[in-house]
């Protein structure tokens, strides 16, 4: 998620905002309880506490000064507004107002558990599947190209970040582990790589239309879209979900997610080897890393390799390699950025198993990279802080 480092809230301001958000949720979801508590004088609003409502033309007040309208009503671009005219409009409104009146680094936001959780209150599973996830899948492409006007960029990215917040809130705190695991690994990671990073092309008419409307240029083509910027914007979403799960010590989800990510990372290197013209069978006595790769190739699963190579068929060979390397960098950054071991007790069998998995896959990956013989990827991997 893209957040500015420009300012930080004081502890009191953050608590006031959290309290205002909690009160607004009570008022919206249970009006009878709200009126009962107000009649009893249960809440005495501090002078500095901001008002928080969900009406479209609202102006959020802070202790410093009035802020401009930051909700859905502030959207001036029709191509953006259409993404809010559905069952989740009130949730988008709340997330947009939060982003419009608060600036956070990613690290500081990951520690505000109650605020993150509250943003997804009342959001049902079917609403996420029908509205939030499909709309985000399209909107996140706005990360990939900047418009000429900075103000337009700010409005658009606040919209994308709002959808990210809802997904983070829902998938970080949902108790349905298997559903979260599927959404995280399959939808937000595997399909993102296979269908979007690798599969992006001129056939993605809806995405190109959105970017052209966003930039005001009908001349935008596939080559003008920055897939690097797309991965950077999307990475923050997945990283924050996993980091919150670390704080919640959700060992089952983290262990299964990690296994999936490491297998996929290895599969991407194997795909690059398959597409490499320089790779051939060794002549004479094989080197140690060739022995490691050969042994591993006999017992690893090739399901992802097959599917990823199929996705590459529509691309020129050079472009396919570029997309696979970009996907590798995306996964490597994700794995290295999560404090996986913090969720496990020191010296516990579960922690020892995670450490063993990391070390085992490091051997597999280094062997594969040496067979690939790509100095850039080898250097990048060796310089990356491997979690164990």
Order of alpha helices (4+ residues) and beta strands (2+ residues): alpha-alpha-alpha-alpha-alpha-alpha-alpha-alpha-alpha-alpha-alpha-alpha-alpha-alpha-alpha-alpha-alpha
